[in-house]
Amino acid sequence: MLGFQLTPEQVEIQKTAREFALKEILPVAWHYDAVDDTPMPVLRKAWEKGIMNCDIPRQYGGKGYGLLENVLITEELAAACAGLATSIFDNSLGMEPLRLSANDELKQKYFPLIAKNFKLISFATSEPTLGSDVAGIRCLARRDGDDFILNGTKYWVTNGGIADYLSIFATADPEAKHDGICAFVVEKNWKGVSVGRRIPKLGQRGSNTVGIHFKDVRVPKENILAPPGEGFVLAMKTFGRTRPAIGAFAVGAARSAMEFAIDYAKRRKAFGTQIANFQAIQHKIADMYQKVETARLLVWKSAWEADQGMDPTISASVAKLYATEAALEVANEALQIFGGYGYTKMFPVEKILRDTRLFRIYEGTSEVQRTILSGFALNRHRPVMPPLEDLPIHLEKDAVNLEPGASAWRCRICGHVHYGDEPPEECPYCFFPKAAFKKA
């Protein structure tokens, strides 16, 4: 039996996140966007409030929230500012490879540190010359006894400039592609770790984004998240559990864009009436509303699958693809409703539009999601309908008076159905020979 009602605990979690977003994030969002900086006091307050790191397992001192609770929190934070929500959520992304890793000793070391102290952990797969192509990683991890020596650069690292720890994906053999990928937990204060300048961005400017360079960085064996050959699978499993949260970012931002547009449409007058009374505006708002609602349901479904121990890869791609593209459409239409004022920085939607543009890029572009989904649909989806060549579509008048057990032959080229004990020598429509017919 399906159910979409949140538990009392989940409602309280949602309420807490919403109150935090309105009180702590919304008042400072435009300032930090303007100065292109990340407000550490806000991140610390999120940690103190318990809406950061809440997915750390209970045995390590965390709350043990599931992914559904995480996306509830994420939507509320992103509704106030997608950039700050990204930096708050980033600990969950950075910790996910550790949570999925088989290295229990590493979990016992870092999870309690992050749970009990205000510590940040980043996630890094991308590099200056690659993003979604994880198998093409060039950052090199060379074996040195039981340890590894890291050399190379990771790029687009959210919170990389302010994090204490880094979940790093590298390769032991670039030519081996998937089979060479490995992963480690690296402490940023280790010798040889350098942080680049903040990367100037179009949107999400309140979120810290940098490059991280490694020069002969020694990683002890106890900090191995995944040995060579197991890192790629770990990265993909991580994305399967974090892409629903990207969808939740999009839902939150789109929801705010819609709400601001509704408020403006009720106040703005043109041609002697509120613009909300015009059908063209009403239809825009209707489309916004259905996209927000649909996206949220897809996000919840993928999060629920993950919490049930199911493989959420396909549902996560669906949620990420739909929600992120829908959010951009909603924000764009919201700006259209605002007209010229929407294009100014005195109103909120231009920032939301800039922020939402990133959702279609990070953690797997929309193009990558379509590749994943088309691969599943073409190769793994189990159809209910029979193959076309086994489908007799009875259009001929002769089919009405068929004797029981009479034979029907379908042309596999044009679909014509012939009735009789034998197929015709030639199809009367496409002229293909008798061999083109299959008994239906």
N, C-alpha and C positions, 0 to 999 in steps of 0.2 A: 504494500500500500504506500503510495507516495505521500509525502508531507512536506510542506514548505514553511511551517511555523517554527520560529526560533524558540529555543528553550529559554526559560527565565534567566539562566546564567548568560546565555548568548545575548539576550536583550540588554542585560546590564553591561556587558562588555561593549556592545555597540554604543550604549548611552555614555559610558565613560570616555570612549574614544571621541565621540561627537562633541562632548563638553570640552575636552582638551583641545580639539581642533578649533573650536570657536573662540576659546579663551586665550590659548597660547600661540596658535599658529596664524590664524586669520589676521590679527592686528599687526603682525610684523612681516607678513608675506611679501607685500609690495616693496617694503624697504630693502629686504635682503635680495630681492630680485634686482632692484635698482643698483645696489652696491656690489652685486655678484659675490656674495659671501654666504657662508653657512653659519647659522646661529647655534654655536655650541651650547649656550644655556637652554635653548629649546630642546635640543637632543637630550641633554642631561635631565630635564624635567620629564621628558617622555620615559626615560629609564626609571626615574624615581616614581612615576605614576604607574609603572608596570605595563605600559603598552609597547615597550621595546623588549625584545628577548623573551617574550611570553611563550614562545614555542620551544624553549629549552626543556628537555625531558625532566620530569619531576625528580628522578633519581640523581640528577646533577644539580638540583637546587632551583630548577625552573618551574613554571606553571603547567607545562605540558599541554598547552593549547594545541588544537588541531589546526589544519589549514583553513577550515571554514571560519573559525574564530579569527584567524589572521586576516582573511580577506574582508571580514566585517570591519575590523580596525582600519585596514588599509583604505577602504572606500571612504571612511569618514575623514581620515587625515588628508587624503588627496582632494577631497571636496574643498578643503581650505587652502591647500597649496600642494600641487603635485611634486614640486621640487623638494620641499621639506619632508613630505611623505616618503619620497624615494630615499633620502638619507636616513630616516628613521627605520624604514623597512630593510635597509641594506644589511643590517646585522643578521636578519633572518636568511637573506641570500648568502651572506658570507659563511654562516654556520651550517647551511644545509649540506654541503659536501661532508662536513665533519659528522653531522647527524647520520648520514647515509653510509659513512665509512665503516669498515670492519675493524678499525684501529680503536679498540676500547680504551686503551691506556691514554691515547690522545684526547678522547672525550673526557676522561676523568681529570685530565690536566686543564683543558681550556674551558669547558662548559661552566664549571664552578667559578672560575676567574671572571668570566663574562657575566654570569648571573649575579654575583655578589659585588661587582665593581663596575663603574662606568667605563667599560672598554668597548671599542669598536673593532669590527672585523669586516674586511672587504673581500670581494670575490673578483677574480681576474682570469678570464680566458682570452679576451681580445688583445690584439697587438696593433702596432701602427699600420701594418699592411693586411690585417685580417680582422673580421668580426665574427660572422656566423659560421665561417669555415673552421670549426674547432680542430678538425683533423689536420689542418694546415699550420698548426702552431710551430713557431720557429724558436721560441725561448728554450734554450738547451739545458737539460739536466744531465750532467755527466757523472757517472758512478765514480766514487773514490772510496774504496773499501765498502763499508756498509752505508756510508753517507752519500749525498749527492752534492755536486757543485753547480749552482745556477748561474747562467749568463744569458742576458737578453733583456727585452723590454716588454712590459704589459701596458696596455693603453685603455682609455675610457674606464678607468677604475673609479667607480663611485666610492666616495669617502676615502679614497686612497691617501689623500694628503692629511687626513685627521685620524686615520685608523691606527690601532695598536698591532693588529694581526691581519694577515692576508692569506686567503685560500688561493693558492697559485697553481695553475695548470701549465705544464711544460711538456717537453718531449725528450725522450732519451735517444731518439733516432728520427730526424725529420723525414727521412725517406720511407720510414715504416708507416707513416700517416697514423691511422687509428691505433695501430698496435704499438706505437711508441709513446702515446700520451700517458703522463703520470701526474700526480697532484701532491701538494705539500701544504702544511701550515707554516708560514714564515712570519717571524716577528720583525716589525718594521725597523726596530733599533739594532738589528744585526748588522755587522760590518759588511759593507758592500751594497747595501740597499739605499738607493737614492730616489727622491721624490721630485717630479717635474713641476713646472708651474701649473696653476689652475688653467684648465682648458676653457677659453671663452666660448659660450654657447648661446644659441638663439633663445632657448627657454630653459626651464628648470635651473635657473641660475642660483637658487638658494641651495642647490645640491653640489657638493664638492666633487669635481671630476679631474683626475690627473693621470699622468703616465708614471709608471714605477720601473726603475732600471736596476738590474742585478748584475754586479760585477764580482765574480768569484765568491758568491755567497754560499757558505757551507750550510747544508740542511742535514741535521742529524737523522739517523734512521728512525728514531722514535717520532719524527714529525712527518712521516710519509702517510698521506691520506690514501693514495692508491699507487701501487707500483706500476712500472711501464706495462702497457697492455690493458690496464684496468681503468685508466684515467678518463678515457672517452666515454665509457658507459656511465661512470660516476657523474660526468658533466651533463649527460643527457638525462639521467635520473633527476639531477638537480633542477634542470629546466622544466621537467615534467611537473615538479612540485612548486616551482616559483612563477611559472607563466600565468597560472590563475591569479596571482597577486598583481601582475601587470595589468590583467583585465580589470581587476578591482580598482587600480589607479585610474584607469580610463573611465570606469563607471562613476567614480566620485567626481572627477573633473567634469564629465559630461552632465552629471546631475546638477552641479552648480551653474554651469553655463545655461542650462535649461531654466533653472529657477530664476536666475538674473534676467533672462530674456522674458519670462512670464511677467515678472515684476515691472519691467520697463514697458511691456506691451499694454499693461493695464493703466499706466500713468501717461504714456505719450499719446497726444492727440494729433490727428491729422484729418483734414476734410470734415471737421466738426464732430468727430467722435474718437473714442479710444481706438488705437490701431489693433487692439485685441479683438475688436468687432469685425475686422476684415477677414474674410475667409482665407485669403492667402497667408495671413499670419497664423490663423488657427490651424491650418494644415501643416505649417512648419512646426508648430508646437506639438501637434499630434505625432508627427514623425519623430521629433526629439524624444517624446515620452516613450513611444514603443521601442526605440533603440536603447534607451537607458534600461527599461524593464527587461528586454530580451537579453541584453548584455549581462545584467546582474544574474539572471537565471542560469546562463551558460557558465558564468564564473562560479556560482554556488555548486552547480553540478560537478564541475571538474574538481573543485575543492573537496566535495563530499566523496568522490571516487577515490581521491588520494587518501582521505582519512579512513576509508573502508579497506585500505590495503590493495585496492585495484590499481592497475596500470593506468595513470591518468594522461598519458602522453597525447592521445588523440583528442580527448575532451579539452585538455589544456591548450592545444593548438587552436581548436575551434574557438574557445573562449578568448584567447589572446588575439586572434585574428579579427573576430567580429567586434569585440569590445573596443579595441584600439582604433579600428577604422571608423566605427560608429561614433566614437568620441570626437574624432576630428571633424566629422560631418556635423555633429551637434554643435560644436564650438563655432564652426564656420557659419552655420545658419543663425546661431545666436548673435554673432557679430552683424549679420545682415539685418536682423530685427532692430538692432541698435542704430543701424545706419551709420552716419558720419561719426557719431559719438562712440560707437563701438570700436572705431579705428584709433581712438585716442587712448592715452595712458590714464586719463581721468576716470575711466570706467573699466570694469574687471575683465571683460571678455577677451581683450587683446592678449593679456597675459595667459589666460586659459588656453587660447588658441596656440600660442607659442609653446606652452608646456605640453599640450597633447600631441604635438607633432612628433615628439620623440618616441611615443609609445609604439609607433609602427616600425621602429628601428631596433631598439635594444631588446636583448634576450631573444634574438631570432627575429629577423625582419618579417614583414607580411609575406614577402616572396618565399622565405624559408618555410613559413607556416603552410603556405599553399603547396609547396613541394612535399612536405610531410603528409598533408591531407590527401593530395592526389595519389601519392604512393600507396597510402592505405586503401583508398577507394578503388584503385585499379588492381591491387594485388592481394589485399587481405580481407576486404569487405565481402561478406557472404550474401549474395543476392537471394531474395525471396522469389522473384520472377524467374521463369525458365528461360533458357537461351532463345534468342530470336528464331533460330532455325527450327526449334521445337514448338513454336507458337503458331498454330493454325488460326488465322483471322478469316472467318467465313464471310466472304462478301458476295460470292456467286449465288444466283438463284437456285442452282443445282444442289446447294448444300441443304436446302429446306427438305427435300424428299429423299435424303440419303437413307439407305438400308442400314440397320444396326450392324456394326462391324465393318462397314465400308471403309476403304482406305482413303487417306488424304495425303497429298504430297506437296511439300512447300519448297518453292524455289529459293535457294539460299542467296541468290543475287538480288532479285527484285521483290521477293515476298509473295508472289502469286501462289495460290493454293489450287492444286489440280485434284480432282476426284476420280478414282478408278483403281483397278487392281495394279496398274503399272503407271509410272510417270509418263508424260508425253515425250516424244522424241526430241521436241524442241519447245522451249517456253514461248507462249504466244505473245508475251510482253517484251522480254529482254533478249529473246532468241538464243539464250544459252542452251546447251545440249542437255540431254536426259540426265547426265551425271551431276548436274547442278541441283537436282531435286533430292530431298530427304523425306522419308516417310514420317509423318507427324502423328 
